[in-house]
Amino acid sequence: METLAASGYSAHLVGGCVRDSLMGRQPSDWDICTSALPEQVIAAFPHHKVLPTGIGHGTVTVMMDGNPVEITTLRRDGEYLDHRHPQTVEFTDSLKEDLARRDFTVNAMAYAPQEGLTDPFGGADDLKAGLLRCVGNPRQRFDEDALRILRLLRFASQLSFQPESDTLAAAAELAPLLEKVSVERTAAELNKLLLGEDVFHALCLAADHRIIEVIIPEFSPCMELQLDRRLFAAIAAAPPRLEIRLALLLHDIAKPQTLYQKGSGGCDDHAAVSAARAETILKRLRYPNSVVKRVEMLVRQHMVPLPVHKAALRRLCAEWGADVVRDWIAFRRANSLATDQVHEAEQCDAAAKLLDEMLAAGMPLRVEDLAVGGKELLEMGVPPGPMVGQILRFLLEMVLEQPELNQKEILLKEATLLWHRQSDS
């Protein structure tokens, strides 16, 4: 800001960093608006790396000590024709005009050291009141950019704020416009909503005003059966890990269809169908394959009984992987808390503690953890091929039952006996 001012341009902190600073929070990023044009900003920072991140709309990013600072020329937006982006952008010298195009009053404040706070729309008062209110006409704001509807819910989750009544009514009315938003941006806002501190509040708003059904139409039957509040409570009780919270949101997605369906396979059928639908939904929203795979796994296995013995937990880790088991236990615990199953929640705590102890002790859980490998089997005469894998899997089964047997001499002796039996047969 000092560099821009020294070059004769105005410079103000703007948006979320001002909001967060006033709330006593550490901003996650810093945005500056300035009277300087993009090429003038670039010229003002000859010794810094400058990225033309959105130069067509007046934005460049200056790297300061390895941290990105987004600098945008003051602007007014032209007409919105696609409910998402302005057709044109016109630069201006007016800070108020720039703030007037923003979504909510708490995001429409600016700050400069010499001037203090610039707040033409009452954002500071709304901040103190915990209120989310659109700048100007809320219907116009959401009609311009439908993504703002999801941002409203996201800020309700992250800030624990309540949307102002007219703002919420306009969001509910124009929710069908969310179909105009790219699935990638929809998923990005949904992720931030799900990971917010007040996710239960935000999801209840999304359900009560039928906004969630636009994003995930398959969720409607869950609401009709009044499953939504229990699902939202489970999400709020879960650790803020995206895969776990997505799985909790979607794990009963097929319950309305399978619960009373004639000839249904019961719990197994419900879990399998819900897993398949969860996979379809997440792929439609273009989530990364790693997220889709983890969520599908958690949903498909969410009815599997909790392991109460060490050997059973070791076998589960060997089959799924310890990181999946950890998420699965956290999933089960959150679901138990949401349904007041205190005993099962305590079992989950015990299983999580046992898992930590197992991993800390370095207990063998995979073939790679065995004291012998394929090289030793080949040296003892086992021919290359499927037999090597079969023997290693047999040894792992033995070690999972009794970890103390994971010693090279013992395993080689067992492998020799097994190989001789196979050769004789």
C-alpha positions in Angstrom: 0.0 0.0 0.0 2.9 2.3 0.8 4.5 1.5 -2.6 1.3 2.3 -4.5 0.8 5.5 -2.5 4.4 6.6 -3.2 3.6 6.2 -6.9 0.6 8.5 -6.5 -2.2 6.0 -6.4 -4.9 5.3 -3.8 -4.7 1.9 -2.1 -7.2 0.3 0.4 -7.5 -3.0 2.0 -10.8 -4.4 1.0 -13.3 -7.3 1.5 -12.7 -10.3 3.6 -9.4 -9.2 5.1 -11.0 -6.1 6.5 -14.0 -8.1 7.8 -11.8 -10.7 9.5 -9.5 -8.1 11.0 -12.4 -6.3 12.6 -13.6 -9.6 14.0 -10.2 -10.3 15.5 -9.5 -13.1 13.1 -6.3 -13.7 11.1 -7.2 -13.1 7.4 -6.5 -16.0 5.1 -5.5 -13.6 2.3 -5.1 -9.9 1.6 -6.8 -7.9 -1.2 -6.1 -4.3 -2.1 -8.1 -2.1 -4.4 -6.3 0.8 -6.1 -6.8 3.6 -8.5 -3.7 2.3 -10.4 -4.4 0.4 -13.7 -3.0 -3.1 -13.9 0.0 -2.1 -16.0 0.7 0.7 -13.5 0.6 -1.8 -10.6 3.1 -4.0 -12.5 5.4 -1.0 -13.1 5.2 -0.1 -9.4 6.7 -3.4 -8.3 9.8 -4.0 -10.6 11.6 -6.1 -7.9 8.6 -8.4 -7.1 7.1 -11.3 -8.9 3.8 -10.1 -10.4 1.2 -12.6 -11.8 -1.5 -11.4 -14.2 -4.1 -13.5 -12.5 -7.1 -11.6 -13.7 -5.7 -8.8 -15.7 -8.7 -8.5 -18.0 -10.8 -7.6 -14.9 -8.1 -5.4 -13.4 -6.5 -7.9 -11.1 -2.8 -8.8 -10.6 -1.2 -10.7 -7.8 2.0 -9.4 -6.2 4.2 -11.9 -4.3 5.3 -10.3 -1.1 7.7 -12.4 1.0 6.3 -15.5 -0.7 2.7 -14.5 0.1 0.2 -13.5 -2.6 -1.4 -10.0 -2.4 -4.3 -9.5 -4.9 -4.4 -5.9 -6.2 -7.4 -4.9 -8.3 -8.1 -1.6 -10.0 -11.3 0.2 -8.7 -14.1 -0.8 -11.1 -17.8 -0.8 -11.8 -19.4 -3.9 -13.3 -21.5 -3.8 -16.5 -24.6 -5.8 -17.1 -24.8 -9.4 -16.0 -26.3 -11.6 -18.7 -25.4 -15.1 -17.5 -26.3 -14.8 -13.8 -22.6 -15.2 -13.1 -20.2 -12.7 -14.8 -20.5 -9.1 -15.8 -20.3 -8.6 -19.6 -18.0 -5.6 -19.2 -15.8 -4.0 -16.5 -15.2 -0.3 -16.4 -12.4 1.2 -14.3 -13.3 4.1 -12.0 -11.7 6.4 -9.4 -14.6 6.0 -7.0 -14.0 3.7 -4.0 -17.7 3.8 -3.2 -18.7 2.6 -6.7 -16.2 -0.3 -6.3 -17.7 -1.3 -2.9 -21.3 -1.0 -4.3 -20.7 -4.0 -6.6 -19.8 -6.4 -3.8 -22.1 -9.0 -2.3 -22.7 -8.4 1.4 -22.2 -5.3 3.5 -19.7 -7.1 5.8 -17.5 -7.6 2.6 -18.0 -4.1 1.3 -15.7 -2.2 3.7 -12.3 -0.8 2.9 -9.4 0.4 5.1 -6.4 2.7 4.6 -4.1 3.8 7.5 -4.5 7.5 6.8 -8.2 7.4 6.2 -9.4 4.7 8.6 -12.5 2.6 7.7 -14.6 3.3 4.7 -18.0 1.8 5.2 -20.8 3.3 3.0 -23.3 0.5 3.5 -23.2 -0.2 7.2 -21.0 -3.3 7.2 -19.5 -2.6 10.6 -23.0 -2.4 12.2 -24.0 -5.6 10.5 -20.8 -7.2 11.6 -21.5 -6.4 15.3 -25.1 -7.7 14.9 -23.9 -10.9 13.2 -26.0 -10.1 10.1 -25.5 -11.0 6.5 -27.2 -8.4 4.3 -26.8 -7.8 0.6 -25.4 -4.5 -0.6 -28.4 -2.8 -2.2 -31.3 -4.9 -3.6 -30.8 -8.5 -2.6 -32.8 -9.9 -5.5 -30.6 -7.9 -8.0 -27.4 -9.1 -6.3 -28.4 -12.7 -6.5 -29.7 -12.3 -10.1 -26.4 -10.8 -11.1 -24.4 -13.6 -9.7 -26.2 -16.7 -8.4 -23.0 -18.0 -6.7 -23.7 -15.4 -4.0 -26.5 -17.6 -2.8 -24.0 -20.3 -1.8 -21.6 -17.6 -0.4 -24.5 -16.5 1.8 -24.7 -20.0 3.3 -21.0 -20.4 3.4 -20.6 -17.2 5.5 -23.4 -18.3 7.7 -21.4 -21.5 8.4 -18.0 -19.8 8.7 -19.0 -16.7 10.7 -22.1 -18.1 12.6 -24.0 -15.1 11.1 -27.8 -14.9 10.4 -28.9 -13.8 6.9 -31.1 -10.7 7.0 -34.8 -11.6 6.2 -35.0 -9.9 2.8 -31.6 -11.3 1.8 -32.6 -14.8 2.8 -36.0 -14.6 1.0 -34.3 -13.4 -2.2 -31.8 -16.3 -2.0 -34.6 -18.8 -1.6 -36.6 -17.3 -4.5 -33.6 -17.3 -6.9 -32.1 -20.6 -5.8 -33.0 -22.2 -9.2 -30.4 -19.9 -10.8 -27.7 -22.0 -9.1 -28.0 -24.3 -12.1 -26.2 -21.5 -14.0 -23.1 -21.8 -11.8 -20.3 -24.2 -12.8 -20.2 -27.4 -10.8 -16.6 -26.7 -9.8 -17.6 -23.4 -8.1 -20.6 -25.0 -6.5 -18.5 -27.8 -5.0 -15.9 -25.2 -3.8 -18.5 -23.3 -1.9 -20.2 -26.5 -0.6 -16.8 -27.6 0.8 -16.3 -24.3 2.7 -19.8 -24.5 4.0 -19.3 -28.1 5.2 -16.1 -27.2 7.0 -17.4 -24.1 8.7 -17.7 -23.9 12.5 -21.5 -23.4 12.4 -22.3 -26.0 9.6 -25.5 -27.2 11.3 -27.0 -23.7 11.2 -26.0 -23.2 7.5 -27.3 -26.6 6.4 -30.6 -26.0 8.2 -31.0 -22.7 6.3 -30.2 -24.5 3.0 -32.8 -27.2 3.7 -35.5 -25.0 5.1 -35.4 -22.8 2.1 -35.0 -25.7 -0.4 -31.6 -24.5 -1.6 -29.8 -27.7 -1.0 -32.2 -29.5 -3.4 -30.9 -27.4 -6.3 -27.3 -28.5 -5.6 -28.2 -32.2 -4.7 -31.7 -33.0 -6.0 -31.3 -36.6 -4.6 -31.5 -35.1 -1.1 -35.2 -34.2 -1.3 -36.5 -37.6 -0.1 -34.3 -37.4 3.0 -36.0 -34.1 3.9 -39.4 -35.6 3.3 -38.6 -38.3 5.9 -37.2 -35.7 8.2 -33.7 -37.2 8.1 -32.0 -34.0 7.4 -31.6 -32.7 11.0 -30.0 -35.9 12.1 -27.6 -35.8 9.2 -26.7 -32.2 9.8 -26.1 -32.9 13.5 -23.7 -35.7 12.6 -21.8 -33.4 10.3 -21.5 -30.9 13.0 -20.2 -33.5 15.4 -17.5 -34.8 13.0 -13.9 -33.5 12.7 -13.6 -30.8 9.9 -12.4 -33.3 7.3 -14.1 -32.9 3.9 -14.4 -36.6 3.1 -15.9 -37.5 6.4 -18.5 -34.7 6.3 -19.4 -35.4 2.7 -19.9 -39.0 3.6 -22.2 -38.1 6.5 -24.2 -35.8 4.3 -24.7 -38.6 1.7 -24.7 -41.9 3.6 -28.5 -42.1 3.9 -29.2 -40.7 0.4 -30.9 -44.0 -0.6 -32.6 -44.7 2.7 -36.0 -43.4 1.7 -36.1 -45.8 -1.3 -34.5 -48.9 0.3 -36.0 -48.7 3.8 -39.5 -49.7 2.9 -38.8 -51.2 -0.5 -40.4 -54.7 -0.9 -37.7 -57.3 -1.1 -35.0 -54.9 0.0 -31.8 -56.4 1.2 -32.0 -54.2 4.3 -28.9 -52.4 5.7 -26.4 -53.9 3.2 -28.7 -52.9 0.3 -29.2 -49.4 1.7 -25.4 -48.9 2.2 -24.6 -50.2 -1.3 -27.2 -48.1 -3.1 -26.3 -45.0 -1.1 -22.6 -45.5 -1.9 -23.4 -45.7 -5.6 -25.5 -42.6 -5.5 -22.9 -40.7 -3.5 -20.4 -41.6 -6.1 -22.7 -40.4 -8.9 -23.4 -37.1 -7.1 -19.7 -36.3 -6.4 -18.6 -37.2 -9.9 -21.4 -34.9 -11.2 -19.9 -32.1 -9.1 -16.5 -33.0 -10.4 -14.8 -33.8 -7.1 -11.3 -35.3 -7.3 -11.2 -39.1 -7.7 -9.4 -39.4 -4.4 -12.3 -37.7 -2.6 -14.9 -39.7 -4.5 -13.2 -42.9 -3.7 -12.8 -42.2 0.0 -16.5 -41.0 0.4 -17.8 -44.0 -1.5 -15.8 -46.3 0.7 -17.1 -44.7 4.0 -20.7 -44.8 2.8 -20.5 -48.4 1.6 -18.9 -49.6 4.8 -20.8 -47.4 7.3 -22.9 -50.4 8.6 -19.9 -52.7 9.2 -19.7 -53.6 12.9 -17.1 -51.8 15.0 -14.1 -54.0 15.8 -13.9 -54.8 19.5 -10.7 -56.9 19.4 -7.2 -55.9 18.3 -7.0 -58.7 15.7 -10.2 -57.5 14.1 -9.0 -53.9 13.9 -5.7 -55.1 12.4 -7.5 -57.0 9.8 -9.6 -54.0 8.9 -6.5 -51.9 8.6 -4.9 -54.5 6.4 -8.0 -54.5 4.1 -8.8 -50.8 3.9 -5.7 -49.0 5.0 -5.2 -47.4 8.4 -6.1 -43.9 7.2 -9.5 -45.1 5.9 -10.1 -46.9 9.1 -9.4 -43.7 11.1 -11.9 -41.7 9.0 -14.4 -44.5 9.3 -14.2 -44.5 13.1 -14.6 -40.7 13.1 -17.6 -41.1 10.8 -19.2 -43.7 13.1 -18.5 -41.6 16.2 -20.2 -38.5 14.8 -23.2 -40.5 13.6 -23.5 -42.1 17.1 -23.4 -38.8 18.8 -26.1 -37.4 16.5 -28.4 -40.4 17.4 -27.6 -40.4 21.1 -25.9 -43.8 20.9 -23.5 -43.0 23.7 -22.2 -46.5 24.1 -21.2 -46.8 20.4 -19.5 -43.4 20.6 -17.5 -44.7 23.5 -16.6 -47.8 21.5 -15.4 -45.5 18.7 -13.2 -43.6 21.1 -11.7 -46.9 22.3 -11.1 -48.1 18.7 -9.5 -44.8 17.8 -7.2 -45.1 20.8 -6.3 -48.7 20.0 -5.5 -47.7 16.4 -3.2 -44.9 17.6 -1.4 -47.4 19.9 -1.1 -49.9 17.0 0.4 -47.4 14.6 2.7 -46.0 17.3 4.0 -49.5 18.0 4.6 -50.1 14.3 2.4 -53.2 14.2 2.5 -55.0 10.8 -0.7 -54.3 8.8 0.4 -54.8 5.2 2.5 -57.3 3.3 5.1 -54.6 3.1 5.4 -54.6 6.9 6.4 -58.3 7.1 9.9 -59.2 8.2 10.3 -61.2 4.9 9.4 -60.3 1.4 9.4 -61.7 -2.1 13.1 -61.6 -2.4 13.6 -64.0 0.5 10.9 -66.4 -0.9 12.6 -66.4 -4.3 16.0 -67.2 -2.6 14.4 -70.2 -0.9 13.2 -71.6 -4.2 9.7 -70.3 -4.6 9.3 -69.6 -8.4 8.3 -66.1 -9.5 4.6 -65.8 -10.0 1.3 -66.0 -8.0 2.7 -68.4 -5.4 4.9 -65.6 -4.0 1.9 -63.4 -3.3 -0.2 -66.3 -1.9 2.5 -67.2 0.6 3.0 -63.5 1.7 -0.8 -63.1 2.2 -0.8 -66.3 4.3 2.0 -64.9 6.4 0.2 -61.6 6.8 -2.9 -63.4 8.0 -0.8 -65.2 10.6 0.9 -62.0 11.8 -2.4 -60.1 11.9 -3.6 -62.7 14.4 -0.3 -62.7 16.3 2.0 -59.7 15.7 4.7 -61.2 17.8 5.3 -63.8 15.0 6.6 -61.1 12.7 10.2 -62.3 12.9 12.3 -63.3 9.9 13.2 -66.8 11.2 9.7 -67.7 12.1 8.2 -66.4 8.8 10.8 -68.2 6.7 10.1 -71.5 8.5 6.3 -71.1 8.0 6.9 -70.1 4.3 9.1 -73.2 3.8 6.4 -75.5 5.3 3.7 -73.9 3.1 5.8 -74.1 0.0 6.7 -77.8 0.6 3.0 -78.6 1.1 2.1 -76.8 -2.1 4.9 -78.6 -4.0 3.8 -82.0 -2.7 0.2 -81.4 -3.7 
